[in-house]
Amino acid sequence: MDDKLTWKWQYLLLFVPFMMSVIDVTLVFSKPATYYSEIVENAIAFPKERFNAQYGLLNLNEHYSLRHLWQVVYLFSLLPLLKRFLTINPNDKLKVVLNRWLLLFYSALCTMGFITLFLGVERLLGLNTLQINNSSLLSMNLILLLVLLVISIAPLYFPSILYGFPKNQLLVSSPISNNTTSTEKMYGLNNQELNNSLILIEEQGAFLQQDFNLKACADILQVPPYHAAYFFYQTKGISFTSYRNKIRVEKAKQLLDSGYLESNNLNALISACGFNSKSDFEKTFERLTSTSYNLYQLR
């Protein structure tokens, strides 16, 4: 939500469970070897009691409960930041998708944190109110981990939900204004300058090059790819790919209307418009013109 980590000394509190574990490990290994051997032997002989073994300051059950208590407390501390982030551009299509994913991810983390904390406290107190055996506990943990994994890797398959939401947007508390200056400040982009650059790119025929993708366009505009992607959504109302295909189809119609095929073949026209194959050209042409290439040519 902050786009990058700015270190604060308060973050050291997050490492309290880790530091206490380090202290206990140090205490164990600073004692004679027989002390460690005894712990191992007792763990083998009495496996159900191994989490009650005293290593130093705390036993394993206490370490386990402390770790998950810290996790739940930290998740609660993120609520103000989460609430603030959700209120930014709530009507934007991409932001709506991002908000839903973020809430789902946060809810999964909270659910996992509460369950593990509850089980940790139960084991610490020697209780089993839910009558959960080791097999059920293992299955529950596995399911939660798989759910969390699926949710966390979602942005890799749907990267559009992360486009255009850098840190500079979190600094804005006012709603989107129709004023160009406000919009430029809000998105961290000079829209007029980018539009001028885009006109030059079109005039130079870059969109008609077969290898011209979002990254190539962003390089020319001198902005990160996710800024470029969001710029197209905000100012053109469509994605970069749709914008590029629209230009290519318009070029194809222009060539067809001027009699290009009288002295050239179809492959030459496809290449001149930037398409990679005949099927790609025909599908895109029909989708954007609501008529097939053959019917358009006859007309």
Buried (B, 14 or more C-beta within 10 A) or exposed (E): EEEEEEEEEEEEEEEEBEEBBEBBEEEBEEEEEEEEEEBEEBBEEEEEEBBBBEBBEBBBBBBBBBBBBBBBEBBEEBEEEBEEBBEBBEEBEBBEBBBEBBEBBBEBBBEBBBBBBBBBBBBBEEEEEEEEEEEEBEEBBEEBEEBBEEBEEBBEEEEBBBBBBBEEBBEBEEEBEEEEEBBBBBBBBBBEEBEEBBEEBBEEEBBBEEEBEBEBBBEBBEBBBBBBBBBBBBBBEEBBEBBBBBBBBBBBBEBBEEEBEEEEEBEEBBBBBBBEEEEBBBBBBBEBBEEEBEEBEEE
